[in-house]
Amino acid sequence: MANDVVRNGRLQETTTAIVQRTRNDRGKRAPDIAAIESRNWLLHRHYTRHEYNACKLLIEQELSKSDGHEYANYLKGLILRKEGKIQDSLDCFQTAYNVNSTNVDNVKQIAKSLLIMGSHQRAIDAYTEAEKISALPDWEIYYGLGKLFITREAYVKLNQLQEAKKCLKRSAELTRNELPNLALAKLHLLDDMIPEARNAYTTALNGNPESIDAATELGLLYLKIGDTQRAFQQFGAALAHSPNCVNAILPMAYIMQNHREYDVALSKYKVAAQTIPESSVLWNNIGMCLYGKQKYVAAISSLKRAHYLSPLSSVPSCNLGIVFLTTGQPASAAIYLCAAVSAEPKNPTPYLLLGLALKRLDDLEGAERSLTKAHALAPQDPLILINYAVVLDARGKQANATEILIALNDIMAVVDVDSQISQMAKKLSKKLLHQDKANTSQEPPTDDEERQLSADEV
């Protein structure tokens, strides 16, 4: 009691005793109890740095300590999905959901895995559940629903497309991310709504000026409607942010190629070849650039490589037919043009080129059949009409050739055509006119015409 004093009727320890007891208590620490998710920060660091092997090892260590580790299962599911193991990733997300069913991210990842697996109805149900448990409107939910409605019976039920548009518009309102507007633009293109698609691409680009995908898609849309100047500007903007973006390099080089700037286009294709050396489109364009420079051997080599990389594509086969016709090899041209006809039977161009090749091979009957098919597919194409008339004339069917020339003249009165076509039409018309006059002068007299009566006739 020597060190105690009485204060307000209570015994109080002196300051010296309190300090001494505090020093003694410092040596006594509470036992360390490891939290289940105490290493989430390290997992997150490995994952964001794309150190997936180290992240997977750490995940297994954490899961061995506790099966109910939500974040470890979540990251494991993301990594497995990147590796293409969709079912395994779905199991991991399902385990994370069982640990914490109120986390909307777990439900969204389940829906994404189901979408990849093709389970569209289950994915829609998962997104619907995520929408219910989400405290705030989530743009990813509406974006996922929009993609699902496009994929699921999009070409059968019109209401699915309308529902998809509604979800994508709602998603675009909730975020500045370009993905909802890009999907909405593609949906407008399915309905041939070009102005609406252009507005969606422009909105995506305004929200993300550095978006390469938005700039490239908008450039392709301008190229589709024939506005090459704006298309070139958009491709240039995409290449300014990513000089090796092949999706912008190829169409930009194509525009240069159409303007006969073959050397500049080839330099662009050379850059693209470092990224996509096995692209059939790339080698096809290179071949036609070399054809424009009249380097026919190199053009044939490039086009054959394009045909090898994509044997079911009609474009390299047609171009090979053109080059072989130019170099005087109609037999080789006919082989590749027959392949082009088989690959794309609804395209009139392979039939036209095949007809020209067969005509040079003196197979006029086969040429007529081929051009008849081309005329049926494109009855108002001036190039098809003039070649069809020439073959009909060679086959001795002057009346049919005259009908074709009349149709061609009607088209030339309304539409400007190539000068060679108009000149050939005039020459053929004169030839048919002279033949008609000659045939008329050589016709025998008919019964209706007057003739001299013989002595024994009444």
C-alpha positions in Angstrom: 0.0 0.0 0.0 3.0 2.2 0.1 2.8 3.0 -3.6 -1.0 3.5 -3.5 -2.8 6.7 -2.8 -6.5 7.4 -2.1 -8.3 9.5 -4.7 -12.0 10.2 -4.6 -12.4 7.2 -2.2 -10.5 4.8 -4.6 -7.1 3.2 -4.4 -5.0 4.4 -7.3 -1.6 3.2 -8.4 1.2 5.7 -8.8 2.6 6.6 -12.1 5.7 4.6 -11.5 3.7 1.4 -11.0 1.7 1.9 -14.2 4.8 2.5 -16.4 6.4 -0.6 -14.9 3.4 -2.7 -15.7 3.2 -1.4 -19.2 6.8 -2.3 -19.9 6.2 -5.8 -18.7 3.1 -6.2 -20.9 5.1 -5.2 -24.0 6.9 -8.5 -24.0 3.5 -10.4 -24.1 2.2 -10.3 -27.7 -1.0 -11.9 -28.9 -0.4 -15.1 -31.0 -0.4 -14.5 -34.8 -3.5 -15.8 -36.5 -3.0 -15.9 -40.3 -6.0 -14.6 -42.2 -7.3 -16.7 -45.0 -6.9 -14.0 -47.7 -3.9 -12.2 -46.3 -1.9 -12.8 -49.4 -4.4 -11.5 -51.9 -2.2 -8.6 -52.7 0.5 -10.9 -53.8 -1.8 -12.9 -56.0 -3.1 -9.7 -57.5 0.4 -8.5 -58.3 1.4 -11.7 -60.0 -1.8 -11.8 -62.1 -1.6 -8.2 -63.2 2.0 -8.7 -64.2 1.0 -11.7 -66.3 3.2 -13.9 -64.2 0.7 -16.8 -64.4 3.1 -19.6 -63.5 4.1 -17.9 -60.2 0.5 -17.0 -59.6 -0.7 -20.6 -60.1 1.9 -21.9 -57.6 0.8 -19.4 -55.0 -2.8 -20.2 -55.7 -2.2 -23.9 -55.0 -0.5 -23.0 -51.8 -3.4 -20.9 -50.6 -6.0 -23.5 -51.6 -4.1 -26.2 -49.8 -4.6 -24.1 -46.6 -8.2 -23.5 -47.2 -10.7 -24.7 -49.8 -12.9 -21.7 -49.2 -10.5 -19.2 -50.6 -12.7 -17.0 -52.8 -10.1 -14.8 -54.5 -7.7 -17.7 -55.2 -10.5 -19.7 -56.9 -11.5 -16.5 -58.8 -8.0 -15.9 -60.2 -7.5 -19.6 -61.0 -10.7 -19.5 -63.0 -9.4 -16.5 -65.0 -6.1 -18.2 -65.7 -7.7 -21.5 -66.7 -10.0 -19.6 -69.1 -7.1 -17.9 -70.8 -5.5 -21.4 -71.2 -8.7 -22.6 -73.0 -9.9 -24.8 -70.1 -13.4 -23.4 -70.0 -15.1 -26.2 -68.0 -12.3 -26.1 -65.3 -12.6 -22.3 -65.1 -16.4 -22.6 -64.7 -15.8 -25.0 -61.7 -13.5 -22.5 -60.1 -15.9 -19.7 -60.5 -18.7 -21.9 -59.1 -16.5 -22.6 -56.0 -15.9 -18.9 -55.5 -19.7 -18.3 -55.8 -20.3 -21.0 -53.2 -18.0 -19.2 -50.8 -19.6 -15.8 -51.5 -22.8 -15.7 -53.4 -23.3 -12.0 -53.0 -20.2 -11.1 -55.1 -21.5 -10.0 -58.5 -18.1 -10.6 -60.1 -18.3 -14.3 -59.5 -21.7 -14.5 -61.2 -20.5 -12.5 -64.2 -17.5 -14.7 -64.7 -19.8 -17.8 -64.6 -22.0 -16.2 -67.2 -18.9 -15.4 -69.5 -17.7 -19.0 -69.2 -21.2 -20.3 -70.1 -21.3 -18.0 -73.1 -18.0 -19.3 -74.4 -19.3 -22.9 -73.9 -22.4 -22.1 -75.9 -24.9 -22.5 -73.0 -26.7 -19.4 -74.0 -29.8 -19.8 -71.9 -27.8 -20.6 -68.7 -25.6 -17.6 -69.4 -28.7 -15.4 -69.7 -30.0 -16.7 -66.4 -26.6 -16.0 -64.8 -26.5 -12.4 -66.1 -30.1 -12.0 -64.9 -29.1 -13.1 -61.4 -26.0 -10.8 -61.5 -28.4 -7.9 -62.4 -30.5 -8.7 -59.3 -27.7 -8.9 -56.8 -25.8 -5.9 -58.2 -26.1 -2.8 -56.0 -25.6 -0.4 -58.9 -26.3 -0.8 -62.7 -23.3 -2.7 -64.2 -22.5 -2.1 -67.9 -20.8 -5.4 -68.2 -24.0 -7.2 -67.4 -26.0 -5.4 -70.1 -23.1 -5.8 -72.6 -23.0 -9.6 -71.9 -26.8 -9.8 -72.3 -26.6 -7.9 -75.6 -24.0 -10.2 -77.0 -26.1 -13.2 -75.9 -29.2 -11.9 -77.6 -27.3 -11.4 -80.8 -25.9 -14.9 -80.7 -29.0 -16.7 -79.6 -31.4 -17.1 -82.5 -30.5 -13.6 -83.8 -31.5 -14.5 -87.3 -34.7 -16.2 -86.3 -36.5 -14.0 -83.9 -36.6 -10.3 -84.5 -37.4 -9.5 -80.9 -34.0 -10.9 -79.9 -32.3 -8.3 -82.0 -34.4 -5.5 -80.5 -33.7 -6.8 -77.0 -30.0 -6.8 -77.9 -30.1 -3.2 -79.0 -31.9 -2.2 -75.8 -29.3 -3.9 -73.6 -26.3 -2.5 -75.6 -27.7 1.0 -75.5 -28.1 0.7 -71.8 -24.6 -0.6 -71.4 -23.2 2.3 -73.5 -25.0 4.8 -71.2 -23.3 3.3 -68.1 -19.7 3.4 -69.4 -17.2 5.2 -71.6 -15.8 1.8 -72.7 -16.0 1.4 -76.5 -17.1 -2.3 -76.4 -20.9 -1.7 -76.2 -20.8 0.8 -79.0 -18.7 -1.4 -81.2 -21.2 -4.3 -80.7 -24.1 -1.9 -81.3 -22.6 -0.7 -84.5 -22.2 -4.3 -85.8 -25.8 -5.0 -84.8 -26.9 -2.0 -86.9 -24.8 -3.3 -89.8 -26.8 -6.5 -89.7 -29.9 -4.5 -90.5 -28.0 -2.4 -93.1 -28.4 0.7 -91.0 -25.3 2.5 -92.1 -25.9 6.0 -90.5 -26.7 4.4 -87.1 -23.6 2.2 -87.3 -21.5 5.2 -88.1 -22.9 7.2 -85.2 -22.1 4.3 -82.8 -18.5 4.0 -84.1 -18.1 7.8 -83.7 -19.5 7.7 -80.2 -17.1 4.9 -79.3 -14.2 6.9 -80.7 -15.3 10.1 -79.0 -15.3 8.4 -75.6 -11.9 6.7 -76.4 -9.9 8.7 -78.9 -7.0 6.2 -78.7 -9.2 3.2 -79.4 -7.6 1.3 -82.3 -10.6 -1.0 -82.8 -13.0 1.9 -83.0 -10.9 3.8 -85.5 -10.3 0.7 -87.6 -13.9 -0.3 -87.7 -15.0 3.2 -88.6 -12.4 3.3 -91.4 -13.7 0.0 -92.8 -17.3 1.4 -92.7 -16.2 4.5 -94.7 -14.3 2.2 -97.1 -17.5 0.1 -97.6 -19.6 3.2 -98.5 -16.9 4.5 -100.8 -15.6 7.4 -98.7 -11.9 6.5 -99.1 -10.6 9.9 -97.8 -12.2 9.5 -94.4 -11.3 5.9 -94.3 -7.7 6.7 -94.9 -7.8 9.3 -92.1 -9.2 6.7 -89.7 -6.6 4.1 -90.6 -3.9 6.8 -90.2 -5.3 7.6 -86.7 -5.2 3.9 -85.7 -1.6 3.6 -87.0 -0.5 6.7 -85.1 -1.4 4.9 -81.8 -0.2 1.4 -83.0 2.2 1.4 -86.0 2.0 -2.4 -86.3 -1.8 -2.7 -86.3 -2.4 -5.0 -89.3 -6.1 -4.4 -89.3 -5.4 -0.8 -90.3 -2.3 -1.5 -92.4 -4.0 -3.8 -94.9 -7.0 -1.6 -95.8 -4.7 1.5 -95.9 -2.3 -0.3 -98.3 -5.3 -1.4 -100.3 -6.4 2.2 -100.8 -2.9 3.1 -102.0 -2.9 0.1 -104.3 -6.1 1.2 -105.9 -4.5 4.6 -106.6 -1.6 2.8 -108.4 0.9 3.6 -105.6 2.2 0.1 -105.8 5.6 0.7 -104.2 4.1 2.4 -101.1 1.5 -0.3 -100.8 4.2 -3.0 -101.0 6.1 -1.3 -98.2 3.0 -1.4 -96.0 2.4 -5.1 -96.9 6.1 -5.8 -95.9 5.4 -4.5 -92.4 2.2 -6.5 -92.1 4.0 -9.7 -93.3 6.1 -9.6 -90.1 3.0 -10.1 -88.0 0.7 -12.2 -90.3 3.0 -14.1 -92.7 0.4 -16.8 -93.2 -2.4 -14.5 -94.3 -4.0 -15.3 -97.6 -5.4 -11.8 -98.0 -2.0 -10.3 -97.5 -0.3 -12.5 -100.2 -3.3 -11.9 -102.6 -2.8 -8.2 -102.3 0.9 -8.5 -102.8 0.4 -10.5 -105.9 -2.0 -8.0 -107.4 0.5 -5.2 -106.6 3.2 -7.1 -108.5 0.7 -7.6 -111.3 0.1 -3.9 -111.5 3.9 -3.4 -111.8 3.8 -6.0 -114.6 6.0 -8.4 -112.6 4.0 -11.4 -113.7 6.2 -14.2 -112.4 6.4 -12.8 -108.9 2.7 -12.1 -109.0 1.9 -15.7 -109.9 4.2 -16.9 -107.1 2.5 -14.7 -104.5 -1.0 -15.6 -105.7 -0.3 -19.3 -105.6 0.9 -18.9 -102.0 -2.4 -17.1 -101.2 -4.3 -19.9 -102.9 -2.4 -22.5 -100.9 -3.2 -20.7 -97.6 -6.9 -20.4 -98.5 -7.8 -23.0 -101.2 -11.6 -22.5 -100.7 -11.4 -18.7 -101.4 -12.4 -17.6 -104.8 -10.4 -14.3 -104.8 -6.9 -15.7 -105.3 -8.2 -18.2 -107.9 -9.9 -15.4 -109.9 -6.7 -13.3 -109.7 -4.6 -16.2 -110.9 -7.0 -16.6 -113.8 -6.6 -12.9 -114.7 -2.8 -13.1 -114.6 -2.7 -16.3 -116.7 -5.0 -14.7 -119.2 -2.8 -11.7 -119.4 0.3 -13.8 -119.9 -1.4 -16.0 -122.6 -1.9 -19.1 -120.6 -5.7 -19.8 -121.0 -5.4 -23.5 -120.0 -3.9 -22.7 -116.6 -6.4 -19.8 -116.2 -9.3 -22.2 -116.8 -8.0 -24.6 -114.1 -8.0 -21.9 -111.4 -11.2 -20.3 -112.6 -13.0 -23.6 -112.3 -11.9 -23.8 -108.7 -13.2 -20.2 -108.2 -16.6 -21.2 -109.6 -16.8 -24.1 -107.3 -15.8 -22.0 -104.3 -18.3 -19.2 -105.0 -21.1 -20.3 -107.4 -23.2 -17.2 -106.9 -20.4 -14.8 -108.0 -20.7 -13.8 -111.7 -17.0 -12.8 -112.1 -15.5 -16.3 -112.2 -18.0 -17.3 -114.8 -17.1 -14.3 -116.9 -13.4 -15.0 -116.7 -13.9 -18.7 -117.3 -15.9 -17.9 -120.5 -13.0 -15.7 -121.7 -10.5 -18.5 -121.1 -12.6 -21.1 -122.9 -13.1 -18.7 -125.8 -9.3 -18.5 -126.2 -9.2 -22.3 -126.0 -11.7 -22.3 -129.0 -14.3 -24.0 -126.8 -17.1 -21.7 -127.9 -19.9 -23.9 -126.6 -18.4 -24.0 -123.1 -17.7 -20.2 -123.2 -21.4 -19.6 -124.1 -22.6 -21.8 -121.2 -20.3 -19.9 -118.8 -21.3 -16.5 -120.0 -25.0 -17.4 -119.9 -24.6 -18.2 -116.2 -22.7 -15.0 -115.6 -25.5 -13.1 -117.5 -28.1 -14.8 -115.3 -26.3 -13.7 -112.2 -25.6 -10.1 -113.3 -27.9 -9.2 -116.2 -27.0 -5.5 -116.2 -23.2 -5.8 -116.1 -21.8 -4.1 -119.2 -18.6 -6.2 -119.2 -20.6 -9.4 -119.1 -23.0 -8.2 -121.8 -20.3 -7.2 -124.3 -18.4 -10.5 -123.9 -21.6 -12.5 -124.1 -22.6 -10.7 -127.3 -19.1 -11.5 -128.8 -19.4 -15.2 -128.0 -22.9 -15.4 -129.3 -21.8 -13.8 -132.6 -18.9 -16.3 -132.8 -21.4 -19.1 -132.3 -23.5 -17.8 -135.2 -26.4 -16.6 -133.0 -26.6 -13.1 -134.4 -30.2 -12.5 -133.4 -29.4 -13.2 -129.7 -26.2 -11.1 -129.9 -28.3 -8.2 -131.3 -30.7 -8.5 -128.3 -27.8 -8.4 -125.9 -26.4 -5.3 -127.7 -29.7 -3.5 -127.5 -29.8 -4.1 -123.7 -26.2 -2.9 -123.5 -27.0 0.3 -125.4 -29.9 1.0 -123.0 -27.6 0.7 -120.1 -24.9 2.9 -121.7 -27.6 5.6 -122.2 -28.0 5.8 -118.5 -24.7 4.8 -117.0 -21.1 5.7 -118.0 -19.2 2.7 -119.0 -15.6 2.1 -120.0 -14.6 3.5 -123.4 -13.3 0.1 -124.6 -16.8 -1.5 -124.0 -18.5 1.3 -125.9 -16.1 1.0 -128.8 -16.4 -2.7 -129.0 -20.2 -2.4 -128.9 -20.2 0.0 -131.9 -17.9 -2.3 -133.9 -20.0 -5.4 -133.1 -23.2 -3.5 -134.0 -21.8 -2.5 -137.4 -20.7 -6.1 -138.0 -24.1 -7.5 -137.2 -25.8 -4.9 -139.3 -23.7 -5.7 -142.4 -24.3 -9.4 -141.8 -28.0 -8.8 -141.6 -28.0 -6.8 -144.9 -26.0 -9.5 -146.6 -28.4 -12.2 -145.4 -31.4 -10.2 -146.6 -30.0 -9.7 -150.1 -29.3 -13.4 -150.5 -32.8 -14.6 -149.4 -34.8 -16.5 -152.2 -38.1 -14.9 -153.3 -41.2 -16.0 -151.4 -44.6 -17.0 -152.7 -46.0 -13.6 -152.0 -43.5 -11.9 -154.3 -44.4 -11.3 -158.0 -42.7 -13.6 -160.6 -42.9 -14.3 -164.3 -45.6 -16.8 -165.3 -44.7 -19.6 -167.7 -46.7 -20.4 -170.8 -48.5 -23.3 -169.2 -49.6 -21.4 -166.1 -52.8 -19.5 -165.6 
